[in-house]
Amino acid sequence: MNVLQNNEHRSICARCGGQCCRTRPGIEAPDRFLAQSDPAAALAELLIRREWVLETHYGVPYTPGVTAPDPGRIIQYPRPATVREQKTDDYDQSRADDCIYLTPTGCSLAFDSRPRMCRELVPDSCFECETPWGRREAALAWLHHQDIVQAATAALPPQEGFHP
């Protein structure tokens, strides 16, 4: 997993109330799972426990002049579940909700255990926080690891109404 310097600013986050954590949890890079002996099983375990879900990215980001756009391509990548996603089968990714790891005092995960998108978030005193590793970068990172996602979802027990 990429080792990033802890750039957390609890005073800024406390004043903000964790708005980034209240809209949609951050996406994880493949590295967390590739570091495991069985990456698909590690992902499947988090999906089964409903701690994580798969988000869908439509169309692969491209670099003009290097690659061509592919609007028909669908990529899935993992992120922590929201409170609603963890508790109900009413699965609607378009609805914002709190990350399951958000507590009244901040994130319950140690900095190094947070998804890459969260670790790379750059706090801003005006609450306009940004991350250099967002959905585009996640889609590109997961593009060549969809086999892990497919193997993880194939390992899930059949459960009506359950969408990882």
ROSE-4610 file (N, C-alpha, C; in Angstrom, 1 decimal, always signed):
// ROSE-4610
residu = [M/M/M/N/N/N/V/V/V/L/L/L/Q/Q/Q/N/N/N/N/N/N/E/E/E/H/H/H/R/R/R/S/S/S/I/I/I/C/C/C/A/A/A/R/R/R/C/C/C/G/G/G/G/G/G/Q/Q/Q/C/C/C/C/C/C/R/R/R/T/T/T/R/R/R/P/P/P/G/G/G/I/I/I/E/E/E/A/A/A/P/P/P/D/D/D/R/R/R/F/F/F/L/L/L/A/A/A/Q/Q/Q/S/S/S/D/D/D/P/P/P/A/A/A/A/A/A/A/A/A/L/L/L/A/A/A/E/E/E/L/L/L/L/L/L/I/I/I/R/R/R/R/R/R/E/E/E/W/W/W/V/V/V/L/L/L/E/E/E/T/T/T/H/H/H/Y/Y/Y/G/G/G/V/V/V/P/P/P/Y/Y/Y/T/T/T/P/P/P/G/G/G/V/V/V/T/T/T/A/A/A/P/P/P/D/D/D/P/P/P/G/G/G/R/R/R/I/I/I/I/I/I/Q/Q/Q/Y/Y/Y/P/P/P/R/R/R/P/P/P/A/A/A/T/T/T/V/V/V/R/R/R/E/E/E/Q/Q/Q/K/K/K/T/T/T/D/D/D/D/D/D/Y/Y/Y/D/D/D/Q/Q/Q/S/S/S/R/R/R/A/A/A/D/D/D/D/D/D/C/C/C/I/I/I/Y/Y/Y/L/L/L/T/T/T/P/P/P/T/T/T/G/G/G/C/C/C/S/S/S/L/L/L/A/A/A/F/F/F/D/D/D/S/S/S/R/R/R/P/P/P/R/R/R/M/M/M/C/C/C/R/R/R/E/E/E/L/L/L/V/V/V/P/P/P/D/D/D/S/S/S/C/C/C/F/F/F/E/E/E/C/C/C/E/E/E/T/T/T/P/P/P/W/W/W/G/G/G/R/R/R/R/R/R/E/E/E/A/A/A/A/A/A/L/L/L/A/A/A/W/W/W/L/L/L/H/H/H/H/H/H/Q/Q/Q/D/D/D/I/I/I/V/V/V/Q/Q/Q/A/A/A/A/A/A/T/T/T/A/A/A/A/A/A/L/L/L/P/P/P/P/P/P/Q/Q/Q/E/E/E/G/G/G/F/F/F/H/H/H/P/P/P]
num = [1/1/1/2/2/2/3/3/3/4/4/4/5/5/5/6/6/6/7/7/7/8/8/8/9/9/9/10/10/10/11/11/11/12/12/12/13/13/13/14/14/14/15/15/15/16/16/16/17/17/17/18/18/18/19/19/19/20/20/20/21/21/21/22/22/22/23/23/23/24/24/24/25/25/25/26/26/26/27/27/27/28/28/28/29/29/29/30/30/30/31/31/31/32/32/32/33/33/33/34/34/34/35/35/35/36/36/36/37/37/37/38/38/38/39/39/39/40/40/40/41/41/41/42/42/42/43/43/43/44/44/44/45/45/45/46/46/46/47/47/47/48/48/48/49/49/49/50/50/50/51/51/51/52/52/52/53/53/53/54/54/54/55/55/55/56/56/56/57/57/57/58/58/58/59/59/59/60/60/60/61/61/61/62/62/62/63/63/63/64/64/64/65/65/65/66/66/66/67/67/67/68/68/68/69/69/69/70/70/70/71/71/71/72/72/72/73/73/73/74/74/74/75/75/75/76/76/76/77/77/77/78/78/78/79/79/79/80/80/80/81/81/81/82/82/82/83/83/83/84/84/84/85/85/85/86/86/86/87/87/87/88/88/88/89/89/89/90/90/90/91/91/91/92/92/92/93/93/93/94/94/94/95/95/95/96/96/96/97/97/97/98/98/98/99/99/99/100/100/100/101/101/101/102/102/102/103/103/103/104/104/104/105/105/105/106/106/106/107/107/107/108/108/108/109/109/109/110/110/110/111/111/111/112/112/112/113/113/113/114/114/114/115/115/115/116/116/116/117/117/117/118/118/118/119/119/119/120/120/120/121/121/121/122/122/122/123/123/123/124/124/124/125/125/125/126/126/126/127/127/127/128/128/128/129/129/129/130/130/130/131/131/131/132/132/132/133/133/133/134/134/134/135/135/135/136/136/136/137/137/137/138/138/138/139/139/139/140/140/140/141/141/141/142/142/142/143/143/143/144/144/144/145/145/145/146/146/146/147/147/147/148/148/148/149/149/149/150/150/150/151/151/151/152/152/152/153/153/153/154/154/154/155/155/155/156/156/156/157/157/157/158/158/158/159/159/159/160/160/160/161/161/161/162/162/162/163/163/163/164/164/164]
x = [+0.8/+0.0/+0.9/+0.5/+1.2/+1.3/+2.5/+2.7/+2.6/+1.6/+1.4/+1.6/+2.1/+2.3/+1.0/+0.8/-0.4/-0.6/-1.6/-1.8/-3.1/-3.6/-4.9/-4.8/-5.8/-5.8/-7.1/-7.1/-8.3/-9.1/-8.4/-9.1/-9.9/-9.4/-10.1/-11.3/-11.0/-12.1/-13.2/-12.8/-13.8/-14.7/-14.2/-15.0/-15.9/-15.4/-16.2/-17.2/-17.0/-17.9/-17.8/-16.7/-16.5/-17.4/-17.6/-18.5/-18.1/-16.8/-16.3/-16.8/-16.9/-17.3/-18.8/-19.5/-21.0/-21.6/-20.8/-21.4/-21.1/-19.9/-19.7/-18.3/-18.1/-16.8/-15.8/-14.5/-13.4/-13.2/-12.6/-12.3/-11.0/-10.8/-9.6/-8.8/-7.5/-6.7/-6.6/-6.2/-6.0/-4.9/-4.0/-2.8/-3.2/-4.2/-4.7/-5.0/-5.6/-6.1/-4.9/-4.1/-3.0/-2.0/-1.9/-1.0/-1.4/-2.6/-3.1/-2.8/-2.7/-2.4/-3.5/-4.7/-5.9/-6.7/-6.3/-7.0/-8.5/-9.0/-10.4/-11.1/-10.5/-11.1/-11.1/-10.1/-10.0/-11.1/-11.3/-12.4/-13.8/-13.9/-15.2/-15.6/-14.6/-14.9/-15.5/-14.9/-15.4/-16.8/-17.1/-18.4/-19.4/-19.1/-20.0/-20.4/-19.4/-19.7/-20.4/-20.6/-21.3/-20.5/-19.2/-18.4/-18.0/-17.9/-17.5/-18.6/-18.6/-19.5/-18.6/-19.2/-18.6/-19.3/-18.5/-19.1/-18.8/-19.8/-19.6/-19.2/-18.2/-17.7/-18.0/-18.7/-19.1/-18.2/-17.6/-16.6/-15.3/-14.2/-12.9/-12.3/-11.8/-11.1/-9.9/-9.7/-8.6/-7.7/-6.6/-5.6/-5.6/-6.1/-6.1/-4.8/-4.8/-3.6/-2.9/-3.3/-2.6/-3.6/-4.7/-5.8/-7.1/-8.0/-9.2/-10.3/-11.3/-12.4/-13.2/-13.8/-14.5/-15.8/-16.8/-17.9/-18.7/-18.5/-19.3/-18.6/-17.4/-16.7/-17.2/-17.4/-17.9/-16.8/-16.4/-15.4/-16.0/-15.7/-16.1/-14.9/-15.1/-14.0/-14.6/-13.9/-14.4/-14.2/-15.2/-15.1/-15.9/-15.7/-16.5/-18.0/-18.8/-20.2/-20.7/-21.8/-22.5/-23.3/-23.8/-24.6/-25.9/-26.5/-27.7/-27.4/-26.3/-25.9/-25.7/-25.1/-24.8/-26.1/-27.1/-28.2/-29.4/-29.4/-30.6/-30.3/-31.3/-31.1/-31.6/-32.0/-32.5/-31.2/-30.6/-29.3/-29.4/-29.0/-29.1/-27.8/-26.8/-25.5/-25.6/-26.7/-26.8/-27.2/-27.6/-27.9/-26.7/-26.4/-25.3/-25.7/-24.7/-24.9/-23.6/-23.6/-22.3/-21.6/-20.3/-19.4/-19.6/-19.6/-19.7/-18.6/-17.5/-16.4/-16.4/-17.3/-17.4/-18.0/-17.3/-17.8/-17.9/-18.5/-18.5/-17.2/-16.1/-14.8/-13.9/-14.5/-13.7/-13.8/-12.8/-12.7/-12.3/-13.0/-12.6/-11.4/-11.0/-9.9/-8.6/-7.5/-6.2/-5.9/-5.1/-4.8/-4.3/-3.4/-2.9/-3.9/-5.0/-6.0/-7.2/-7.1/-8.2/-8.0/-9.1/-8.9/-8.0/-7.4/-6.4/-7.0/-8.2/-8.8/-8.9/-9.2/-9.3/-7.9/-6.9/-5.6/-5.0/-5.4/-4.8/-5.6/-6.7/-7.5/-6.7/-6.7/-5.9/-6.8/-6.7/-7.6/-7.4/-8.5/-8.5/-9.3/-8.8/-9.4/-10.8/-11.0/-12.3/-13.2/-12.8/-13.6/-13.8/-12.9/-12.9/-11.8/-11.9/-10.9/-10.9/-9.7/-9.6/-8.6/-8.7/-7.8/-7.1/-5.8/-5.2/-5.5/-6.1/-6.5/-8.0/-8.7/-10.1/-10.7/-11.9/-12.6/-11.9/-11.4/-10.7/-9.5/-8.7/-7.5/-7.9/-9.0/-9.4/-9.8/-10.6/-11.0/-9.8/-8.8/-7.6/-6.8/-6.8/-6.1/-6.7/-8.1/-8.8/-9.1/-8.8/-9.1/-8.5/-7.3/-6.6/-6.7/-7.6/-7.8/-9.3/-10.1/-11.5/-11.7/-10.6/-10.7/-10.8/-10.2/-10.3/-11.7/-12.3/-13.7/-14.6/-14.4/-15.3/-15.2/-14.0/-13.8/-14.4/-14.3/-14.9/-16.4/-17.0/-18.5/-19.0/-18.2/-18.6/-18.5/-17.7/-17.6/-18.7/-19.5/-20.5/-21.6/-22.2/-23.3/-24.6/-25.4/-26.6/-27.5/-27.9/-28.8/-29.7/-31.0/-31.9/-31.8/-31.7/-31.7/-30.3/-29.3/-28.0/-27.2/-26.7/-25.8/-24.5/-23.4/-22.1/-21.7]
y = [-1.2/+0.0/+1.2/+2.3/+3.5/+4.1/+4.5/+5.1/+6.6/+7.2/+8.6/+9.3/+10.5/+11.2/+11.6/+11.5/+11.8/+13.4/+13.8/+15.2/+15.6/+14.8/+15.1/+16.3/+17.1/+18.3/+18.3/+17.7/+17.5/+18.8/+19.9/+21.1/+21.6/+21.5/+21.8/+20.9/+19.6/+18.6/+18.7/+19.1/+19.2/+20.4/+21.5/+22.7/+22.4/+21.6/+21.2/+20.2/+19.3/+18.3/+17.1/+17.0/+15.8/+15.7/+16.9/+16.9/+15.9/+15.7/+14.7/+13.3/+13.0/+11.7/+11.6/+12.7/+12.7/+12.7/+12.7/+12.7/+11.3/+10.9/+9.5/+9.2/+7.9/+7.5/+7.5/+7.6/+7.6/+6.2/+6.2/+5.0/+4.4/+3.1/+2.5/+2.1/+2.1/+1.7/+0.2/-0.4/-1.9/-2.4/-1.6/-2.0/-2.7/-2.2/-2.8/-4.3/-4.6/-6.0/-6.8/-6.2/-6.9/-7.3/-6.6/-7.0/-8.3/-8.7/-9.9/-11.1/-12.3/-13.5/-13.9/-13.5/-13.8/-12.5/-11.6/-10.3/-10.3/-11.3/-11.4/-11.8/-12.7/-13.1/-12.0/-11.2/-10.1/-9.1/-8.8/-7.9/-8.5/-9.8/-10.5/-10.4/-10.6/-10.6/-9.2/-8.1/-6.8/-6.6/-7.1/-7.0/-7.8/-9.0/-9.9/-9.2/-8.7/-8.0/-6.7/-6.3/-5.0/-3.8/-4.0/-2.8/-2.0/-2.7/-2.0/-2.4/-1.5/-1.7/-1.5/-1.9/-1.6/-0.4/+0.6/+1.7/+1.5/+2.0/+1.8/+3.1/+3.0/+4.1/+3.8/+4.7/+4.5/+5.2/+4.5/+5.2/+5.3/+4.9/+4.9/+6.3/+7.0/+8.2/+8.0/+8.9/+8.7/+10.0/+9.8/+10.9/+11.2/+12.4/+12.8/+12.6/+12.0/+11.8/+10.5/+9.9/+8.7/+7.5/+7.7/+6.7/+7.3/+6.4/+6.9/+6.7/+7.5/+7.4/+6.1/+5.5/+4.3/+4.4/+5.1/+5.4/+4.2/+3.1/+1.8/+1.0/+1.4/+0.6/+0.8/-0.2/-0.1/-0.6/+0.2/-0.2/-0.2/-1.2/-1.2/-1.1/-0.3/-0.1/-0.1/-0.5/-0.6/+0.7/+0.9/+2.0/+1.5/+2.2/+1.8/+2.1/+1.4/+1.5/+2.8/+3.3/+4.3/+3.7/+4.4/+3.9/+3.2/+3.9/+3.4/+2.1/+2.1/+0.9/-0.3/-0.1/-1.2/-1.8/-0.9/-1.3/-1.8/-1.5/-1.8/-2.4/-3.0/-3.5/-2.5/-1.3/-0.2/+0.5/+0.0/+0.4/+1.5/+2.7/+3.8/+4.6/+4.3/+5.0/+6.5/+7.0/+8.4/+9.2/+8.5/+9.2/+9.3/+10.5/+10.7/+10.3/+9.8/+9.4/+9.3/+9.2/+9.1/+7.8/+7.9/+6.7/+6.0/+4.6/+3.9/+4.1/+4.6/+4.8/+6.2/+7.0/+8.4/+8.3/+8.9/+9.0/+10.5/+10.8/+12.2/+12.9/+12.1/+12.6/+12.5/+12.0/+11.9/+10.4/+10.1/+8.7/+7.7/+6.6/+5.5/+4.7/+4.9/+4.1/+4.9/+4.2/+4.8/+5.4/+6.4/+7.1/+6.1/+5.2/+4.2/+3.2/+3.0/+2.0/+2.6/+3.9/+4.6/+4.4/+4.5/+4.3/+5.4/+5.1/+6.0/+7.4/+7.5/+8.8/+9.6/+9.0/+9.7/+10.1/+9.3/+9.6/+10.7/+10.9/+11.9/+13.2/+13.2/+14.4/+15.5/+16.7/+17.8/+18.8/+18.8/+19.7/+21.2/+21.9/+23.3/+24.1/+25.1/+25.9/+26.5/+26.6/+27.2/+26.0/+24.8/+23.6/+23.3/+23.6/+23.3/+22.2/+21.1/+20.1/+19.4/+19.0/+18.3/+17.1/+16.2/+15.1/+14.9/+14.7/+14.5/+13.0/+12.2/+10.8/+10.6/+10.9/+10.9/+9.7/+9.9/+8.9/+8.5/+9.5/+9.3/+8.3/+8.7/+7.9/+6.5/+6.4/+5.1/+4.2/+4.8/+4.0/+3.5/+4.4/+4.0/+2.9/+3.0/+2.1/+0.7/+0.7/-0.5/-1.1/-0.4/-0.9/-2.3/-2.5/-3.8/-4.8/-4.5/-5.4/-5.8/-5.7/-6.0/-7.5/-8.3/-9.8/-10.0/-9.2/-9.3/-9.0/-7.9/-7.5/-8.6/-9.2/-10.2/-11.5/-11.9/-13.0/-12.8/-11.6/-11.3/-11.4/-10.8/-10.8/-12.3/-13.1/-14.5/-15.3/-14.9/-15.6/-15.2/-14.2/-13.8/-14.8/-15.0/-15.9/-15.2/-16.0/-15.4/-14.9/-13.6/-13.0/-12.0/-12.2/-11.4/-10.0/-9.0/-7.6/-7.1/-8.0/-7.5/-7.1/-5.9/-5.4/-5.0/-5.6/-5.2/-3.8]
z = [+0.0/+0.0/+0.0/-0.7/-0.7/+0.7/+1.1/+2.4/+2.1/+2.7/+2.5/+3.9/+3.9/+5.1/+5.7/+7.0/+7.6/+7.5/+6.7/+6.5/+7.2/+8.1/+8.8/+9.7/+9.6/+10.5/+11.2/+12.4/+13.2/+13.5/+13.7/+14.0/+12.8/+11.6/+10.4/+10.2/+10.4/+10.2/+11.2/+12.5/+13.5/+13.2/+12.7/+12.4/+11.2/+10.3/+9.1/+9.4/+10.3/+10.6/+9.7/+9.0/+8.2/+7.0/+6.3/+5.1/+4.1/+3.9/+2.9/+3.3/+4.5/+5.0/+5.1/+4.9/+5.0/+3.6/+2.6/+1.2/+0.6/+0.6/+0.1/+0.5/+1.0/+1.5/+0.3/+0.7/-0.3/-0.9/-2.1/-2.8/-2.4/-2.4/-2.1/-3.4/-3.4/-4.5/-4.4/-5.5/-5.6/-4.6/-4.3/-3.5/-2.2/-1.5/-0.2/-0.4/-1.5/-1.8/-2.4/-3.3/-3.9/-2.9/-1.8/-0.7/+0.0/-0.2/+0.5/-0.3/+0.3/-0.4/-1.4/-1.1/-2.0/-2.1/-3.0/-3.1/-3.2/-4.0/-4.2/-2.9/-2.2/-0.9/+0.1/+0.1/+1.1/+0.7/-0.5/-1.0/-0.7/-1.0/-0.7/+0.7/+1.6/+3.1/+3.5/+3.0/+3.3/+2.7/+1.6/+0.9/+1.7/+2.1/+2.8/+4.1/+4.8/+6.1/+5.9/+4.7/+4.4/+4.9/+5.1/+5.5/+4.3/+3.1/+1.9/+0.8/-0.2/-1.4/-2.6/-3.7/-5.0/-5.7/-6.0/-6.8/-8.2/-9.1/-10.5/-11.2/-12.0/-12.8/-14.3/-14.9/-16.3/-17.2/-18.2/-19.1/-18.5/-19.2/-18.7/-19.0/-18.0/-18.3/-19.2/-20.1/-21.1/-21.1/-21.7/-21.9/-23.3/-23.7/-25.1/-25.8/-27.0/-27.7/-27.3/-26.2/-25.7/-25.8/-25.3/-25.3/-25.8/-26.2/-26.7/-25.7/-25.7/-24.8/-25.0/-24.0/-24.1/-23.2/-23.7/-22.8/-22.4/-23.1/-22.8/-21.7/-21.3/-20.3/-18.9/-18.2/-16.8/-15.9/-14.9/-13.9/-12.6/-11.7/-10.3/-9.4/-8.4/-7.4/-6.0/-5.0/-3.6/-2.8/-2.0/-1.0/+0.2/+1.4/+2.6/+2.3/+2.9/+2.8/+3.6/+3.2/+4.0/+5.1/+6.0/+7.1/+6.5/+5.5/+4.9/+4.1/+3.3/+2.6/+3.4/+4.6/+5.5/+6.2/+6.4/+7.2/+6.3/+5.0/+4.3/+2.9/+2.3/+1.0/+0.0/+0.4/-0.4/-0.9/-2.0/-2.4/-3.5/-3.2/-4.1/-4.0/-4.9/-4.8/-5.0/-5.6/-5.8/-4.6/-3.5/-2.2/-1.4/-0.9/+0.0/+1.4/+2.1/+3.5/+4.2/+5.5/+6.3/+6.0/+6.0/+5.9/+7.3/+7.2/+8.4/+9.4/+9.0/+9.9/+10.5/+10.1/+10.7/+12.1/+13.0/+14.4/+14.8/+15.9/+16.4/+16.5/+16.7/+16.9/+15.6/+14.5/+13.3/+12.8/+12.0/+11.4/+12.4/+12.5/+13.5/+13.0/+11.7/+11.2/+11.4/+11.7/+11.8/+10.4/+10.3/+9.1/+8.0/+8.4/+7.4/+6.9/+7.7/+7.3/+6.5/+6.3/+5.5/+4.0/+3.2/+1.8/+1.2/+0.1/-0.4/-0.7/-1.2/-1.5/-0.2/+0.9/+2.2/+2.6/+2.5/+2.9/+2.1/+0.9/+0.0/+0.0/+0.8/+0.9/+1.5/+0.9/+1.3/+2.1/+3.4/+4.2/+3.8/+3.8/+3.5/+4.5/+5.0/+6.1/+5.7/+4.4/+3.8/+3.5/+3.9/+3.7/+2.2/+1.4/+0.0/-0.3/+0.5/+0.5/-0.9/-1.4/-2.6/-2.4/-3.4/-3.4/-4.8/-4.8/-6.1/-6.6/-5.8/-6.2/-6.0/-7.1/-7.1/-7.9/-8.4/-9.1/-10.4/-11.1/-12.4/-12.1/-11.1/-10.8/-10.3/-9.5/-9.1/-10.2/-11.2/-12.3/-13.1/-13.3/-14.1/-13.3/-12.0/-11.1/-11.1/-11.1/-11.1/-12.4/-13.5/-14.9/-15.1/-14.7/-15.0/-13.8/-12.9/-11.8/-11.6/-12.7/-12.6/-12.4/-12.7/-12.4/-10.9/-10.1/-8.6/-8.2/-8.8/-8.4/-8.8/-10.0/-10.5/-9.7/-9.3/-8.4/-7.1/-6.5/-5.2/-5.3/-6.3/-6.4/-6.6/-7.4/-7.6/-6.3/-5.4/-4.1/-3.1/-3.4/-2.5/-2.4/-1.2/-1.2/-1.8/-2.5/-3.0/-2.0/-2.1/-1.1/-1.8/-1.8/-2.5/-2.0/-3.0/-2.6/-2.2/-2.1/-1.7/-2.9/-2.9/-3.9/-3.3/-3.6/-3.0/-3.4]
